[in-house]
Amino acid sequence: MTEDQGASKKRTDPTSQLARGELVHAEVKPLDLSGIPSVITGIVLWAVSFVVLLLLRGHLKNNDLDWWLWVPVAGFGLGLIGLWYCKRRWAAIQAGHRPATED
């Protein structure tokens, strides 16, 4: 096999280009290290969905779907646990007890 034939068979997929150093990852830092605003947004959305389903409770009961009312309650509760975790984690990062890149 000649040198020209080897060059023509060079793989052009992104993984191979990255391995050869032809592609470079941009150093992009996360927008939110704490995660607290994201979790709060989720909690608010679960609360809104609970209110909407509460307004539709009669329709849900008629169609044997009244268990749907408990789904946002569970999401809200798990969101509160997530908020507690994120606040605790962020406080540890701010205090220097753990690196921001760990997890």
N, C-alpha and C positions, 0 to 999 in steps of 0.2 A: 504494500500500500504506500503510495507516495504521500508527501507532505500535503499536497493540495487536496487529496481525497480525504485525509484526516480532518482538515479544516472545514470541508464541506459537510461533514457529519457531526459537527459540533452542535450539541443540544442547545436549544433556544428557549426552553421553558424557564419561567422565573426562578424556580428553585436552583437550577443549574447555574443561571446567571448570578444569583446571589452567592452561591458557593465559590464561583470564580472571582468574586469581588466586583462584578460589573454593575450590580444593583446595590444601593446603599439604603439602609433604613434611616428614615428621618427621626431625629430625636424630638419626639412630641411628648410633652408631659400631660398627664391627665388634667382635665379641667377642674375636677373636684376630688380631692384626696379623701375627704371625710365621708362622703356618701350620704351625709345627713339630709341635704336638700332633696336628693332622689328618693330617699325613704319617706320623707314627709310628703312629697308629691304622691307617692303610692298610697299612703294612709288617707290622704284627702280624697283620692279617687275611690278608694274602697268605701269611705263614708258617704260620698255622693251616690255611689251605686246602691248602698243600703237604703238611702232615702228614696231613690227612684223605685226600687223594688218594694219598699214599704207602701208607696203610693199605688203600686200595681198589685197589692196583696190579694185583693178579691179575684183578679184575673188568674193569679198564680194558684190560688186555692181551688178555683173551678177546674183547672187543668192538672191538678195533682202535682204542682211544681212549687208548693210552698216551702220545700227544703232549700230552694234557691236563696231564700232570705238569710240562711245561715252561712252562705258562701262569703259574702262581704264581711260578715261578722268575724269569720275566721281570718280573712285577709287583713282586717283591721287589727285584730289581736296579734297576728304574726308580724305585722308592720311595727307595732309597739315594741315587740321583742327585738326586731331589727334596729329600731331607733335607739333602744337602750344599748345594744351591742356597738353600733356605730359611734355613739357618744363616748362610750367607754374606750373604744379603740382609738378614737381621735385624741382623747385626753392623754392616753399613753404615748401616742406619737408626739404630741406637743411637749410632753414632759421628758421626752428623749428615751423612754424605756423600750421603744421598738422602732425599727426603721420604717419609713413610709412605703418602701418597696416590698416589704414582707407581706405574705398572704398568698 
